[in-house]
């Protein structure tokens, strides 16, 4: 037998690999260059990575160009920094009056601390009838803001412990106000994120070991994720030098990079292990892997990036930069998946199965269990499709009564100084005192504005007009609401006040900034949903070249999203299970949740859609049989989707253990969404719809065939 006769016939991917196949072959041939480049990248960016949480911005929760932001800028420029970003230092004593010598000495110490940092502006001592309670035992020192909101949050980070340490001798001191709130809020959420990550990593590794049955194969996704995380953390620090990036960007990036990095690595490693059975070299195996699984991973990554890019439309810095943070992490993880992972796999070759556990056997790429499941769905598509639809629609029904609002003070721990100071002021000066509304108008309209505000429903008191410190025509009034600034009715109070004031008068303050941000989120939400759905459909259409299945794959993603928000309404708005989960329900979902979580859930859902449909399309191209494509699509991707979903659910549900409410909301909503999407949508409903649609699922009109690029998943 000749050498030619001994050689196995070349598959199309070996004979004529596509661009990704050639990329895989290049990484296998130039492994040292790939390893060296990634080492430089990770080490270079890793130097900056440890400072990520201390460097990133702490504020940015505002609607750009809104009326409330304009008031803050005017107050900062013309009124000594007495804006919503000012620090309010609450002083309370049961035994001493604010006018006592002991309190006077303490106020001098507060002034000293404020004057030691040029980020602080003018200091306004407690004023009778304004910032001193009627009984004289509670007062508020206002430290003006002489920097932007992010710098003010960092200033509070630097000095809040020093301010709080002034407590003693029967006098309590609580730094509070919006800047202090975000300081404590960010720290509580950061600590919760880190704790959740520490819990999720061991669970993730355990799931990987069970899924792969090999220590080496199980460790690859985690190493890939670590490289992507370190690079993205350093990248965020560098990006923050050009434009402020919210510290929440890294929190979300950590979680998303772990989840997606493992998803991508699962798909690639599983396909490579199968290819190694057919090929005698890692180079050939990685070429085939990149030509098939690599296309699905690239499409999935692009879908995630497109979904998150829609969030950039929201004119809120914190929301935009959270999206940027996740997108940056996805870019690095995707780059590592497409370059570093192929190089590592080609170097390992058959050693990818090293460290196999004694009770496991060689796992095949084809799953007999999911093949049997696919045949069951093939025989009985209607009962399973209807059953899945009924469950998803039932869970989604509560979403019709979902309410959203910006987080209240209750999201902070009860022992947080900010919350304690808030409660002291509310008890001593009235429920609306912690969130005074600011009115900026002209000198000529000052009296009319004061009278209109005093007669506006929901306003308990209006302070006398304060002329600007620089002699301009501006005056500042404080309108104290009669209700808690976190109450749902505050929006109506602010709207009515704005309607009754003279033309040109502006209303701001922390509560008004929350209302303006919520209105911006509500306005942009339907637009973002439409953009995400449209772009997601177009990406699937280009990749699969089949309008029917692209439309089905896009629309079914709405079911798991709606069901997740329906469950969120029952838990976080209605309070079902609140005692078990250890939180106090606010009566609404945090306002940024629908916009941001919709993009994240849709991105994850499309991730699984791509894995299933790309695999099904590959087998349809090979056989021309839609029924074989449906069954083989599940047989070859079902186990990967199930394992990837198990990892994501484990990662997300660990955040349900967090004390602060926002990480708890995020973990439960995303965890429920992944659980429902992977089980009911991707492994039941979508395969059943594939069965029912037959050849029509993969039909391409002639005119569309001429327009679309020629993308094939066959190897």
Secondary structure, 3 states (H helix, E strand, C coil): CCHHHHCCCCCHHHHCCCHHHHHHHHHHHCHHHHHHHHHHHHHHHHHHHCCHHHHCECCCCCCCCCHHHHHHHHHHHHCCCCCCCCEEEEEEECCCCCCCHHHHHHHHHHHHHHHCCCCEEEEECCCECCCECCCCCEEEEEEEECCCHHHHHHHHHHHHHHHHCCCECCEEEEEECHHHHHHHHHHHHHHHHHHHHHHHHHHHHHHHHHHHCEHHHHHHHHHHHHHHHHHHHHHHHHHHHHCCCEHHHHHHHHHHHHHHHHHHHHHHHHHHHHHHHHCCCHHHHHHHHHHHHHHHHHHHHHHHHHHHHHHHHCCCHHHHHHHHHHHHHHHHHHHHHHHHHHHHHHHHHHHHHCCECCCCCCCCCCCHHHHHHHHHHHHCHHHHHHHHHHHHHHHHHHHHHCCEECCCHHHCCCCCHHHHHHHHHHHHHCCEEEEEEEEEEECCCHHHHHHHHHCCCCEEEECCCEECCCCCCEEEEEEEECCCCCCCCHHHHHHHHHHHCCCCCEEECHHHHHHHHHHHHHHHHHHHHHHHHHHHHHHHHHHHCCHHHHHHHHHHHHHHHHHHHHHHHHHHHCCCCHHHHCCCCCCCEECCHHHHHHHHHHHHHHHHHHHHHHHHHHHHHHHCCHHHHHHHHHHHHHHHHHHHHHHHHHHHHHHHHCCCHHHHHHHHHHHHHHHHHHHHHHHHHHHHHHHHHHHHHHCCCHHHHHHCCCCCCCC
